[in-house]
């Protein structure tokens, strides 16, 4: 962990503390404004580390004992003849006069040792003790309902103000964001069906301006499943830009009843290596063990200057034309390696080849051609995999053996299912592989890695063996299944043209049209030569033509600045950004209430801190943006009608106004107890899922 990362974490901790301080400052200022006596203003919970009080100064732990002693001594000296309470304690008026005479502040400012919150302790108000009332005219409970509403809601108002100020500051300093451009489209996705193309600039979604790619992701995620949404894009063709009005219908992948909807738009990547902050590991030898082979070909500091001989990155600007050139090279070659010219970090120039891969289709069925599924390969190996150092990225899985049960040429889906079954039963497996054409095997591998919820695996990311046209599986109900092509077969020719790889198969099939009959020659697992005739309908022809290719380079994220030097414009952007986040949070809660979004998507303190460290490391602009977002979300959470939080207290005041009298102490106590249990339950729930999402837990 380098010093810059530690500094980023320190800034994040300070930022969280400031957001909390600002919230409590709202309560404090409002209480002072309406004349409530504030006894403590604290950042953090638990015992105090440091405390400061006017007239006493800074003290370790607390100033309270010294404050009370001085007041008592002054009263005994100057006002001993005045009437005391029945318990011989000074009256509120005496204490106030003593404090004024001695120049002592009535409020102690504390820094507590648990930096997870804060509070303002007002006389006559205690969230955990509804009976904490006072006869002092400056007590919280003696103020009007309107005054108390102002105090209770002031923290939320301050959070909204802080969010708007934070966003405004970001836009004035320049917010470097990933542009809302189409970096690619998933085959069969809503994006492809809507007619989107690589390089399209996304201008608005459902009438909302898309300033960056994250805005697109957020707005899409909160759409309804299957809802048709207007989408405005700018497309450049032959040097001419034109705006198009499209309609897109987001969907959940795989027909799942819950979860966020998506559209299948891939984020654009810059034609250069990732930044030092984004790179996977420091040791490239480790990356060689876990990542796809092409991931090592463009490194941090490297810049791609030409694609198949066409110049890119000509003037250093982020330009969608560059990745349109790269995408065209990927799609037009049908798996043929793409030639890249790379200027290395040190200044040397090198020519490299990149092998295109089939893009994963939208949905959960996986990649296939007319129902023919390629066999599995090892695309990547996780850092905690028991197969690390044995299996390597690029290995082709020719057989999976569990005890005496042999599964030859498994598809990626079958491989995952069999590994999960073995892992759930504590069994080891043997994998037979092809590595650069040389057979090998690895025995005694036990699937112990939690690869998904309630699913075990070896910690490998399965890919497809596109280099050999071996049919690992045939999807039911597909043209291949209807034509009788059996799993384990090897395709040898399509329409009379000899083929060796799935790239060859796709190249021939992509030229077929609806109404054509495709002939597929293949050799069965038993060595029998067969030919199948497959008539194509329009849907199948469109699917074949829509197959896409992607690369496996580790490329950086393009950034364009969203900035203005006009404070009024920045303020307007800040206000609209705050409004959008607040509305989106409420919409997320509504989605959870109707069951379309799982509560497991919520983040607790651990998840927020984990995400925050990533934002802090990306730069000061992203840290401020993240803290502004947290401030806006905190405003929503704090004003929910849950006892203990500000929204619950505000609800009690509304009920008091309606009834004409406060709720009974017993009702208050029950409600507070329910609120504490509810918040504790939510805290444990989100913390469990935060921990489960951490990399070392998967």
C-alpha positions in Angstrom: 0.0 0.0 0.0 1.7 3.2 -1.2 1.8 6.6 0.6 -0.6 8.2 -1.9 -3.2 5.5 -1.2 -2.8 6.1 2.6 -3.1 9.8 2.0 -6.3 9.2 0.0 -7.8 7.1 2.9 -6.8 9.9 5.4 -8.6 12.5 3.2 -11.7 10.2 3.0 -11.8 9.8 6.8 -11.5 13.6 7.2 -14.2 14.1 4.5 -16.7 11.7 6.3 -16.0 13.6 9.5 -16.7 16.9 7.9 -20.0 15.7 6.4 -21.1 14.6 9.9 -19.8 17.8 11.4 -21.8 19.9 8.9 -25.0 17.9 9.6 -24.6 18.5 13.4 -23.7 22.1 12.8 -27.1 22.6 11.3 -28.8 21.3 14.5 -26.4 23.4 16.6 -27.0 26.7 14.7 -30.7 26.2 14.6 -30.8 25.5 18.3 -28.8 28.6 19.1 -31.1 30.6 16.8 -34.3 29.6 18.5 -32.7 30.0 22.0 -32.2 26.4 23.1 -29.3 25.7 25.5 -26.8 23.4 23.8 -24.7 21.4 26.3 -22.5 19.5 24.0 -21.5 19.6 20.3 -19.7 16.3 19.5 -18.1 14.7 16.4 -18.0 11.0 16.9 -19.5 8.8 19.6 -18.2 7.3 22.8 -15.9 8.9 25.3 -14.2 12.2 24.4 -10.6 12.4 23.3 -10.4 16.2 23.4 -12.8 18.8 24.6 -12.9 22.6 24.3 -15.1 25.2 26.0 -15.0 29.0 25.9 -13.2 30.4 29.0 -11.6 27.1 29.8 -9.8 26.1 26.6 -8.7 22.7 25.3 -8.7 19.8 27.7 -8.0 16.1 27.4 -11.3 14.1 27.8 -13.7 16.7 29.1 -14.2 20.3 30.4 -17.4 19.5 32.3 -16.1 18.9 35.8 -14.0 22.1 35.7 -16.9 24.0 34.3 -19.3 22.8 37.0 -16.8 23.4 39.7 -16.2 27.0 38.6 -20.0 27.7 38.4 -20.6 26.2 41.8 -17.8 28.3 43.4 -19.0 31.5 41.9 -22.6 30.9 43.0 -21.5 30.0 46.6 -19.5 33.2 46.7 -21.9 35.6 45.1 -25.4 34.2 45.3 -25.5 31.9 48.3 -28.4 33.9 49.8 -30.6 33.2 46.8 -33.2 30.5 46.9 -32.1 27.1 45.6 -34.1 24.1 44.3 -35.5 21.7 46.9 -32.5 19.4 46.2 -30.2 22.3 47.0 -29.1 22.6 43.4 -28.6 26.0 41.7 -31.4 27.2 39.5 -31.0 27.6 35.8 -31.0 31.4 36.2 -28.1 31.2 38.7 -26.1 28.9 36.4 -26.6 31.3 33.5 -25.6 34.3 35.5 -22.5 32.5 36.8 -21.5 31.5 33.3 -21.9 35.0 32.0 -20.0 36.5 34.9 -17.1 34.1 34.5 -17.1 34.3 30.6 -17.6 30.5 30.3 -19.3 29.0 27.3 -22.3 26.8 28.0 -21.4 24.4 25.2 -18.6 21.8 25.3 -17.2 21.0 21.9 -16.0 17.3 21.9 -14.0 15.0 19.6 -15.0 11.5 20.5 -13.1 8.4 19.8 -15.6 6.5 17.5 -15.6 8.5 14.2 -18.9 7.2 12.9 -21.3 10.0 13.7 -21.9 12.9 15.9 -24.5 14.6 18.0 -25.8 17.9 19.5 -26.9 17.5 23.1 -29.6 20.0 23.9 -31.1 20.6 27.3 -34.4 18.8 27.6 -33.8 16.6 24.6 -32.4 13.1 24.5 -33.1 10.6 21.7 -32.6 7.6 23.9 -34.5 9.1 26.9 -37.9 10.6 26.2 -38.2 11.5 29.9 -35.2 13.8 29.7 -37.4 17.0 30.2 -36.5 20.2 31.8 -38.3 23.2 33.3 -35.7 25.6 32.0 -37.3 28.0 29.6 -34.3 27.4 27.3 -34.9 23.7 27.2 -35.8 21.9 23.9 -39.0 20.6 25.3 -40.1 24.1 26.4 -39.9 25.5 22.9 -42.8 25.7 20.4 -43.4 22.9 18.0 -42.4 25.1 15.1 -39.1 25.9 16.7 -38.4 22.3 17.4 -39.2 21.3 13.8 -36.7 23.9 12.6 -34.0 22.4 14.9 -34.8 18.8 14.0 -34.8 19.4 10.2 -31.8 21.7 10.2 -29.2 18.9 9.9 -31.0 17.5 6.8 -31.2 21.0 5.2 -27.5 21.5 5.9 -26.7 18.2 4.2 -28.6 19.2 1.1 -26.7 22.6 1.1 -23.4 20.8 1.6 -24.1 18.5 -1.3 -25.0 21.4 -3.6 -21.8 23.3 -2.6 -19.7 20.2 -3.1 -21.0 19.6 -6.6 -20.6 23.3 -7.4 -17.0 23.2 -6.3 -16.3 20.1 -8.4 -17.7 21.7 -11.5 -15.7 24.9 -10.9 -12.4 23.0 -10.4 -13.2 20.6 -13.3 -14.7 17.2 -12.9 -12.9 14.6 -15.0 -15.7 12.2 -16.0 -16.0 9.2 -18.4 -17.9 10.6 -21.3 -21.4 9.3 -22.1 -20.3 7.6 -25.3 -21.1 4.1 -26.6 -17.9 2.0 -26.3 -19.7 -1.1 -27.6 -23.0 -2.9 -27.5 -23.8 -6.4 -26.2 -25.3 -8.8 -28.8 -29.0 -9.1 -28.3 -29.1 -6.3 -25.8 -31.7 -3.4 -25.7 -28.9 -1.2 -27.0 -28.4 -3.3 -30.1 -32.1 -3.6 -30.7 -32.4 0.2 -30.4 -29.9 0.7 -33.1 -27.0 2.2 -31.1 -23.6 2.0 -32.5 -20.1 2.3 -31.1 -19.0 5.9 -30.9 -22.5 7.3 -30.5 -22.6 10.3 -28.0 -25.5 9.9 -25.6 -27.2 13.3 -25.1 -30.2 12.5 -22.9 -32.1 9.6 -21.4 -35.8 10.0 -20.7 -35.3 13.7 -21.1 -32.5 13.9 -18.6 -29.2 15.3 -19.8 -26.4 12.7 -19.7 -23.2 14.5 -18.6 -21.2 11.3 -18.1 -21.4 7.6 -18.4 -22.2 7.1 -14.7 -25.3 9.2 -15.2 -26.4 6.8 -17.9 -25.9 3.8 -15.6 -27.7 5.4 -12.7 -30.7 6.5 -14.8 -31.0 3.2 -16.6 -30.8 1.2 -13.3 -33.8 3.1 -11.9 -36.0 2.5 -15.0 -38.8 0.0 -15.0 -38.3 -3.4 -16.7 -39.4 -3.2 -20.4 -40.3 0.5 -20.1 -39.8 2.2 -23.5 -37.6 5.3 -22.8 -36.7 8.0 -25.3 -33.0 8.3 -26.0 -31.3 11.2 -27.9 -27.9 10.5 -29.4 -25.4 12.3 -31.7 -23.8 10.2 -34.4 -20.9 11.1 -36.6 -20.7 9.5 -40.0 -18.3 10.5 -42.8 -17.3 13.6 -40.7 -20.9 14.8 -40.4 -22.7 14.9 -37.0 -26.4 14.3 -36.7 -28.8 13.9 -33.8 -31.1 10.9 -33.6 -34.2 10.2 -31.5 -34.3 6.5 -30.5 -36.3 4.4 -28.1 -34.7 1.9 -25.8 -36.3 -0.6 -23.4 -34.1 -1.6 -20.5 -34.4 -5.2 -19.2 -33.1 -7.4 -16.5 -30.6 -9.9 -17.8 -31.8 -13.5 -17.9 -35.4 -12.6 -17.2 -34.7 -12.2 -13.4 -37.7 -10.9 -11.4 -35.4 -8.7 -9.3 -32.4 -6.5 -9.7 -31.6 -3.4 -11.7 -32.3 -3.2 -15.4 -29.5 -2.6 -17.9 -29.3 -1.8 -21.6 -26.0 -3.5 -22.7 -24.0 -0.4 -23.5 -20.3 -1.0 -22.8 -18.2 1.9 -21.4 -15.7 3.4 -23.8 -12.0 2.8 -23.2 -9.1 5.1 -24.1 -6.6 3.6 -26.5 -3.8 3.7 -23.9 -2.8 1.6 -20.9 -4.5 2.0 -17.6 -3.2 4.6 -15.2 -0.8 3.6 -12.4 -3.8 4.0 -10.1 -6.0 1.6 -12.1 -3.5 -1.2 -12.8 -4.4 -4.6 -11.5 -1.1 -5.6 -9.7 2.4 -4.1 -9.3 4.1 -7.4 -10.3 3.6 -8.1 -14.0 4.6 -11.8 -13.4 1.5 -12.1 -11.1 -0.7 -10.6 -13.8 0.7 -13.2 -16.2 -0.7 -15.9 -13.9 -4.2 -14.5 -13.5 -5.2 -12.3 -16.5 -6.0 -13.1 -20.1 -2.8 -13.2 -22.3 -3.7 -10.0 -24.1 -4.0 -8.0 -20.8 -0.2 -7.7 -20.7 0.3 -6.3 -24.2 -0.6 -2.6 -23.4 0.8 -1.4 -20.0 0.5 1.7 -17.9 2.1 4.6 -19.8 1.7 2.9 -23.2 -0.3 4.6 -26.0 -1.8 3.0 -29.1 -0.9 5.1 -32.1 -2.2 3.0 -35.0 -4.9 0.3 -35.6 -4.3 -1.9 -38.7 -2.2 1.0 -40.0 -4.8 3.7 -39.3 -3.5 6.5 -37.1 -5.2 7.1 -33.7 -4.4 9.4 -30.7 -3.1 11.9 -33.2 -3.4 15.0 -31.0 -3.8 13.6 -27.5 -7.5 14.4 -27.3 -10.2 12.0 -26.2 -11.9 11.2 -29.4 -14.7 8.6 -30.1 -13.4 8.3 -33.6 -10.3 6.4 -32.3 -12.2 3.6 -30.6 -14.6 3.5 -33.5 -11.6 2.7 -35.7 -10.5 0.0 -33.2 -14.1 -1.4 -33.0 -14.3 -1.5 -36.8 -11.1 -3.5 -36.9 -12.5 -6.0 -34.3 -15.8 -6.5 -36.0 -14.7 -6.7 -39.7 -12.0 -9.3 -39.2 -14.2 -12.2 -37.8 -11.6 -13.2 -35.3 -8.6 -12.2 -37.4 -5.8 -10.6 -35.1 -5.8 -6.8 -35.1 -2.4 -5.2 -35.7 -1.6 -2.4 -33.2 1.3 0.1 -33.1 2.1 1.0 -29.5 4.4 3.7 -28.2 5.8 2.4 -25.0 6.2 4.4 -21.8 9.9 4.8 -22.5 9.3 6.2 -26.0 10.1 3.0 -28.1 7.5 1.9 -30.7 6.4 -1.7 -31.0 3.9 -3.6 -33.2 1.7 -6.1 -31.5 -1.2 -8.4 -32.3 -4.5 -8.6 -30.4 -6.8 -11.6 -30.7 -10.5 -10.6 -30.8 -12.9 -12.7 -28.6 -16.6 -13.3 -28.9 -18.6 -10.7 -26.9 -20.8 -12.2 -24.2 -24.4 -11.9 -25.3 -27.1 -10.2 -23.3 -28.8 -12.5 -20.9 -27.8 -15.7 -19.1 -27.9 -18.3 -21.9 -24.3 -17.7 -22.9 -22.7 -17.5 -26.4 -23.7 -19.9 -29.1 -24.1 -20.1 -32.9 -27.4 -21.5 -33.9 -27.4 -23.3 -30.6 -23.9 -24.7 -30.9 -21.9 -23.8 -27.7 -18.1 -23.8 -27.8 -16.2 -25.7 -25.0 -14.7 -23.9 -22.1 -11.3 -22.3 -21.7 -9.7 -20.6 -18.8 -10.1 -16.8 -19.4 -8.6 -15.7 -16.1 -7.6 -17.0 -12.6 -8.6 -15.2 -9.4 -5.9 -14.3 -6.9 -7.3 -16.7 -4.3 -7.9 -19.6 -6.6 -6.5 -23.0 -5.5 -5.7 -23.6 -9.2 -3.4 -20.6 -9.3 0.1 -21.6 -10.5 -1.4 -24.7 -12.1 -4.1 -23.6 -14.5 -3.2 -20.7 -16.8 -5.2 -18.2 -18.8 -5.7 -19.6 -22.3 -5.9 -23.3 -21.2 -8.6 -25.2 -23.0 -10.6 -27.6 -20.8 -10.9 -30.9 -22.6 -12.2 -32.9 -19.7 -13.5 -32.5 -16.1 -13.3 -35.6 -13.9 -15.1 -35.9 -10.5 -14.3 -39.3 -9.0 -15.0 -41.6 -12.0 -17.5 -39.3 -13.6 -15.9 -37.8 -16.7 -17.4 -34.8 -18.5 -15.5 -34.3 -21.8 -15.3 -30.9 -23.5 -17.6 -29.1 -21.0 -19.2 -25.8 -21.9 -18.6 -22.8 -19.6 -22.0 -23.2 -18.1 -21.6 -27.0 -17.5 -18.1 -26.4 -16.1 -19.5 -23.9 -13.6 -22.3 -26.2 -12.6 -20.1 -29.3 -12.1 -17.5 -27.3 -10.1 -20.2 -25.9 -7.9 -21.6 -29.5 -7.3 -18.2 -30.7 -6.4 -17.5 -27.8 -4.1 -20.8 -28.1 -2.2 -19.9 -31.8 -1.5 -16.3 -31.2 -0.7 -15.0 -33.2 -3.6 -11.8 -32.6 -5.6 -11.7 -32.5 -9.4 -9.2 -33.3 -12.1 -9.0 -31.0 -15.2 -7.5 -32.1 -18.5 -6.4 -29.1 -20.6 -4.7 -28.2 -23.8 -2.0 -25.5 -23.3 -0.6 -24.2 -26.6 -1.7 -27.5 -28.2 0.0 -29.6 -25.6 -2.2 -31.9 -23.3 -1.8 -31.7 -19.6 -3.9 -32.4 -16.5 -4.2 -31.2 -12.9 -5.6 -33.4 -10.1 -6.7 -32.7 -6.6 -8.3 -29.3 -7.2 -11.0 -28.5 -4.7 -13.6 -25.8 -5.5 -13.6 -23.8 -2.3 -13.9 -20.2 -3.7 -17.3 -18.4 -3.2 -17.7 -17.3 -6.8 -21.3 -16.3 -6.5 -23.9 -16.3 -3.7 -24.2 -19.9 -2.4 -22.0 -21.1 -5.3 -18.5 -22.7 -5.2 -15.9 -22.8 -7.8 -12.1 -22.9 -8.5 -11.9 -19.1 -8.8 -11.4 -19.2 -12.5 -13.3 -17.2 -15.1 -14.4 -19.5 -17.9 -14.1 -18.3 -21.5 -14.8 -20.0 -24.8 -12.4 -22.1 -26.9 -12.9 -20.2 -30.1 -9.9 -21.6 -31.8 -11.4 -25.1 -32.2 -14.9 -25.7 -33.6 -15.8 -28.3 -30.9 -19.5 -28.4 -30.0 -19.5 -28.7 -26.2 -23.3 -28.4 -25.8 -26.4 -27.9 -27.9 -29.0 -25.5 -26.5 -32.5 -27.1 -26.5 -35.0 -25.8 -29.0 -32.4 -24.2 -31.2 -31.8 -24.9 -35.0 -28.7 -27.0 -34.2 -30.7 -29.2 -31.8 -33.5 -29.6 -34.3 -31.0 -30.6 -37.0 -29.6 -33.3 -34.7 -26.1 -32.0 -34.1 -24.9 -33.7 -31.0 -22.6 -32.5 -28.2 -19.0 -33.5 -28.6 -19.1 -33.1 -32.4 -16.5 -31.1 -34.3 -17.7 -28.8 -37.1 -15.5 -29.3 -40.2 -17.3 -27.3 -42.9 -20.1 -24.8 -43.3 -21.8 -24.4 -46.7 -18.9 -26.4 -48.2 -16.2 -24.1 -46.8 -13.7 -25.9 -44.6 -13.6 -24.4 -41.1 -11.3 -25.0 -38.1 -12.3 -22.4 -35.5 -15.6 -20.8 -34.4 -14.4 -17.6 -36.0 -14.4 -19.4 -39.3 -17.9 -20.8 -38.6 -19.2 -17.3 -37.8 -17.6 -15.7 -40.8 -19.5 -18.1 -43.1 -22.8 -18.0 -41.2 -22.8 -14.2 -40.9 -23.1 -14.0 -44.7 -26.3 -16.1 -44.8 -29.7 -14.4 -45.1 -33.2 -15.2 -43.9 -34.6 -18.0 -46.1 -31.2 -19.5 -46.8 -30.5 -23.1 -45.8 -27.1 -23.6 -44.2 -25.3 -26.9 -44.4 -23.1 -27.9 -41.5 -20.6 -30.8 -41.9 -19.4 -32.3 -38.6 -17.7 -35.3 -37.1 -19.4 -36.9 -34.1 -17.6 -37.8 -30.9 -17.6 -41.4 -32.2 -15.9 -40.4 -35.5 -18.9 -40.5 -37.8 -19.1 -38.0 -40.6 -22.5 -36.2 -40.8 -24.1 -33.2 -42.5 -27.0 -31.1 -41.2 -29.2 -28.7 -43.1 -30.5 -25.7 -41.2 -33.1 -23.3 -42.7 -32.6 -19.8 -41.3 -35.5 -17.5 -40.4 -35.2 -13.7 -40.0 -34.6 -13.8 -36.3 -31.7 -16.3 -36.6 -30.1 -14.3 -39.5 -30.2 -11.1 -37.4 -28.7 -12.9 -34.4 -25.8 -14.2 -36.5 -25.2 -10.8 -38.0 -25.3 -9.2 -34.6 -22.5 -11.3 -33.1 -19.9 -8.9 -31.7 -16.2 -9.1 -30.9 -14.3 -7.6 -28.0 -10.6 -7.3 -27.0 -9.0 -8.3 -23.7 -6.5 -5.4 -23.4 -6.4 -3.6 -20.1 -7.1 -0.1 -21.3 -7.7 3.1 -19.3 -10.8 5.1 -18.8 -11.2 8.1 -21.1 -11.9 11.4 -19.2 -13.4 14.6 -20.3 -13.8 17.6 -18.0 -17.2 18.9 -17.0 -16.4 22.4 -15.8 -17.3 26.0 -16.0 -15.8 29.2 -14.8 -19.2 30.8 -14.2 -20.2 30.4 -10.5 -23.9 30.7 -11.3 -23.8 27.9 -13.9 -21.8 25.8 -11.4 -24.4 26.5 -8.7 -27.2 25.5 -11.1 -25.4 22.3 -11.9 -24.8 21.6 -8.2 -28.4 22.1 -7.3 -29.7 19.9 -10.1 -27.1 17.2 -9.3 -28.3 17.2 -5.6 -31.9 17.1 -6.7 -31.3 14.2 -9.0 -29.5 12.1 -6.3 -32.2 12.8 -3.7 -35.0 11.8 -6.2 -33.0 8.7 -7.3 -32.5 7.6 -3.7 -36.3 7.8 -3.1 -36.9 6.0 -6.3 -34.5 3.2 -5.3 -36.4 2.9 -2.0 -39.7 2.6 -3.9 -38.1 -0.1 -6.1 -37.1 -2.0 -3.0 -40.6 -1.6 -1.6 -42.2 -3.1 -4.6 -39.6 -5.9 -4.8 -38.0 -5.1 -8.1 -34.7 -4.2 -6.5 -33.1 -6.3 -3.9 -32.1 -4.7 -0.5 -28.8 -6.5 -0.9 -27.8 -3.6 -3.1 -27.7 -1.3 -0.1 -24.3 -0.3 1.3 -23.5 0.1 5.0 -20.4 1.8 6.5 -18.0 -0.8 5.3 -19.3 -0.7 1.8 -19.4 3.1 1.7 -15.8 3.3 3.0 -14.6 0.6 0.6 -16.2 2.5 -2.4 -14.9 5.8 -1.0 -11.3 4.7 -1.0 -11.6 4.0 -4.7 -13.0 7.4 -5.4 -10.5 9.1 -3.2 -7.7 7.4 -5.1 -9.0 8.6 -8.4 -8.4 12.2 -7.5 -9.6 15.1 -5.4 -12.5 15.9 -7.8 -13.9 12.4 -7.4 -13.5 12.5 -3.6 -15.4 15.7 -3.3 -18.1 14.4 -5.7 -18.4 11.2 -3.6 -18.7 13.1 -0.3 -21.3 15.4 -1.9 -23.3 12.4 -3.0 -23.0 10.9 0.5 -24.2 14.2 2.0 -27.3 14.1 -0.3 -28.0 10.5 0.5 -27.5 11.2 4.2 -30.2 13.9 4.0 -32.7 11.3 2.7 -31.8 8.6 5.2 -31.9 11.0 8.1 -35.4 12.2 7.2 -37.0 8.8 6.8 -39.9 8.5 9.3 -37.9 6.1 11.5 -37.7 6.7 15.3 -34.3 7.8 16.5 -33.4 9.6 13.2 -34.4 13.2 12.4 -37.4 12.1 10.3 -38.8 10.1 13.2 -38.5 13.0 15.6 -40.1 15.3 13.0 -43.0 12.8 12.7 -43.5 12.9 16.5 -43.7 16.6 16.3 -46.3 16.4 13.6 -48.4 14.0 15.7 -48.0 16.4 18.7 -49.3 19.2 16.5 -52.3 17.2 15.3 -53.2 15.8 18.8 -52.5 19.0 20.6 -50.2 17.3 23.2 -47.0 15.3 23.1 -47.1 11.5 22.8 -46.8 9.8 26.2 -43.3 8.9 27.5 -44.2 5.2 27.2 -45.2 5.6 23.6 -42.0 7.4 22.9 -39.9 4.8 24.7 -41.6 1.9 22.7 -41.1 3.8 19.4 -37.5 4.5 20.2 -36.9 0.9 21.1 -38.5 -0.3 17.8 -36.4 2.3 15.9 -33.1 1.1 17.6 -33.9 -2.5 16.8 -34.8 -1.6 13.2 -31.6 0.4 12.6 -29.5 -2.3 14.3 -31.1 -4.9 12.0 -30.5 -2.8 8.9 -26.9 -2.2 10.1 -26.2 -5.9 10.5 -27.9 -6.7 7.2 -25.9 -4.2 5.1 -22.7 -4.9 7.0 -23.0 -8.6 6.2 -23.5 -7.9 2.5 -20.7 -5.3 2.6 -18.3 -7.9 3.9 -19.5 -10.5 1.4 -18.8 -8.1 -1.4 -15.2 -7.5 -0.3 -12.6 -9.0 -2.7 -11.0 -11.2 -0.1 -14.3 -12.8 0.8 -15.0 -14.0 -2.7 
